[in-house]
């Protein structure tokens, strides 16, 4: 597991984007150009949080294993053991999916 060797700092969140859908609902194979950018991801590691002006730790709003909605642009691409991950700030994550 690559993310066990990598711990994000401060209010950073390490995510793994979900795979793009390769088939339409009708069963038609979609070419890469027709596949939309995947904005959903699974959180694989989180930092401890950021400190406010008084020095108190602000907790993270997401936890490992949650599925989140990402902005269309942004994030830092990180390659760990031949897998592609992205680093986002906690505040950049648009929302999380709840069951």
C-alpha positions in Angstrom: 0.0 0.0 0.0 1.7 3.2 -1.2 -0.3 5.6 1.0 0.9 3.9 4.2 4.4 5.2 3.3 3.1 8.7 2.5 1.4 11.0 5.1 0.1 14.4 3.8 1.1 17.4 5.9 -1.2 19.9 7.5 -4.6 20.1 5.8 -3.8 18.1 2.7 -5.8 15.1 1.6 -4.5 12.3 -0.7 -7.1 10.9 -3.0 -7.4 8.2 -5.7 -9.8 9.1 -8.5 -12.4 6.6 -9.4 -12.2 4.9 -12.8 -14.0 6.5 -15.7 -17.0 4.7 -17.1 -16.1 2.9 -20.3 -19.7 1.9 -21.2 -22.9 3.9 -21.6 -26.1 2.9 -19.8 -27.2 1.4 -23.1 -24.1 -0.8 -23.3 -22.2 1.2 -25.9 -18.4 1.3 -25.5 -17.2 4.9 -25.0 -14.0 6.2 -26.5 -11.5 8.0 -24.2 -12.4 11.4 -25.7 -16.1 10.9 -24.9 -15.4 9.9 -21.3 -15.9 12.7 -18.9 -13.3 13.8 -16.3 -13.9 11.8 -13.1 -14.6 14.2 -10.3 -15.2 11.5 -7.7 -12.4 10.1 -5.6 -11.7 7.9 -2.5 -9.7 9.4 0.3 -6.7 7.3 1.0 -4.8 9.5 3.6 -5.3 12.7 5.4 -3.0 15.1 7.3 -3.5 16.0 10.9 -5.2 19.3 10.1 -4.2 23.0 10.1 -3.6 25.3 13.1 -5.6 28.5 13.5 -4.2 31.8 14.7 -4.5 30.8 18.3 -2.5 27.6 17.7 -5.4 25.2 18.0 -5.6 22.3 15.6 -8.6 22.5 13.2 -9.7 18.9 12.5 -10.1 17.6 9.0 -13.6 17.3 7.4 -13.0 14.0 5.6 -11.8 10.6 6.8 -9.9 7.8 5.1 -12.2 5.6 3.0 -14.8 8.3 2.2 -15.9 9.2 -1.3 -15.6 12.9 -2.1 -16.4 15.3 -5.0 -13.4 17.1 -6.4 -13.2 20.4 -8.3 -12.7 20.0 -12.1 -9.3 21.7 -11.9 -6.6 21.7 -9.2 -4.8 19.3 -7.1 -1.2 18.0 -7.3 -0.6 14.8 -9.1 1.5 12.3 -7.1 2.8 9.0 -8.4 3.4 6.4 -5.7 4.5 2.8 -6.6 3.1 3.1 -10.2 -0.3 4.4 -9.0 -1.7 7.9 -9.6 -2.9 9.9 -6.6 -3.8 13.6 -6.1 -3.2 15.9 -3.2 -5.9 18.5 -2.4 -6.4 20.9 0.5 -9.2 20.0 2.8 -11.0 23.3 1.9 -10.7 22.5 -1.9 -12.9 19.4 -1.6 -16.4 20.3 -2.7 -18.3 17.7 -0.7 -18.5 14.1 0.4 -21.0 11.3 -0.3 -23.0 9.9 2.6 -24.9 6.6 2.6 
